[in-house]
Amino acid sequence: MALEQEISELSASIASYTDGTSEDKKFMALINKYQDFENLTAAMLNELVDKIVAYERDRKGSKEGEAKGGA
């Protein structure tokens, strides 16, 4: 039983590695394609950028978060 579970886990690990390398190869092909560009175009951005993730700003250490003192 334990051996079958280990085989299953290793197979899943190999599959995830293989998926990652194909993505890496695709990305490197795009980088090579656009390595000597002069102007950034919308088509280039669409090919190179998969998604943009934005998070709420962390207010720790910001000026708004500091104590305001009078002079």
PAKOLVEX-694153 format. One line per 10 residues: number of its first residue (from 1); their letters; for each residue x, y, z of C-alpha. Coordinates in nm, 2 decimals, decimal comma, m for minus. Example, Ala and Ser with C-alpha at 12.3 -4.5 7.8 and 13.67 -1.06 7.14 Angstrom:
# residues 2
1> as> 1,23/m0,45/0,78 ~ 1,37/m0,11/0,71
***
This chain:
# residues 71
1> maleqeisel> 0,00/0,00/0,00 ~ 0,27/0,25/0,10 ~ 0,46/0,18/m0,22 ~ 0,16/0,24/m0,43 ~ 0,10/0,57/m0,26 ~ 0,46/0,67/m0,31 ~ 0,44/0,58/m0,68 ~ 0,13/0,79/m0,71 ~ 0,29/1,09/m0,54 ~ 0,61/1,07/m0,75
11> sasiasytdg> 0,40/1,04/m1,07 ~ 0,21/1,36/m0,97 ~ 0,54/1,53/m0,90 ~ 0,68/1,43/m1,24 ~ 0,36/1,55/m1,41 ~ 0,38/1,89/m1,24 ~ 0,75/1,93/m1,34 ~ 0,68/1,84/m1,70 ~ 0,39/2,09/m1,71 ~ 0,62/2,36/m1,57
21> tsedkkfmal> 0,90/2,30/m1,82 ~ 0,66/2,33/m2,12 ~ 0,55/2,67/m1,98 ~ 0,92/2,77/m1,94 ~ 0,99/2,67/m2,30 ~ 0,70/2,87/m2,43 ~ 0,81/3,18/m2,23 ~ 1,17/3,15/m2,35 ~ 1,05/3,12/m2,71 ~ 0,85/3,45/m2,66
31> inkyqdfenl> 1,15/3,62/m2,51 ~ 1,37/3,51/m2,80 ~ 1,10/3,63/m3,04 ~ 1,09/3,98/m2,89 ~ 1,45/4,02/m2,78 ~ 1,54/4,30/m3,02 ~ 1,23/4,52/m3,02 ~ 1,22/4,90/m3,06 ~ 0,86/4,97/m2,96 ~ 0,64/4,78/m2,72
41> taamlnelvd> 0,31/4,70/m2,89 ~ m0,03/4,58/m2,77 ~ 0,03/4,25/m2,95 ~ 0,36/4,20/m2,77 ~ 0,20/4,27/m2,43 ~ m0,09/4,03/m2,50 ~ 0,16/3,75/m2,58 ~ 0,40/3,82/m2,29 ~ 0,16/3,91/m2,01 ~ m0,07/3,63/m1,89
51> kivayerdrk> m0,23/3,82/m1,60 ~ m0,18/4,11/m1,37 ~ m0,25/4,07/m1,00 ~ m0,30/4,38/m0,79 ~ m0,34/4,38/m0,41 ~ m0,45/4,64/m0,17 ~ m0,17/4,85/m0,04 ~ m0,02/4,76/0,29 ~ m0,04/5,07/0,51 ~ 0,23/4,97/0,75
61> gskegeakgg> 0,51/5,22/0,74 ~ 0,32/5,46/0,51 ~ 0,30/5,83/0,59 ~ m0,07/5,80/0,65 ~ m0,01/5,53/0,91 ~ 0,25/5,74/1,11 ~ 0,15/5,94/1,42 ~ 0,11/6,31/1,33 ~ 0,27/6,55/1,58 ~ 0,24/6,92/1,61
71> a> 0,53/7,16/1,60
***
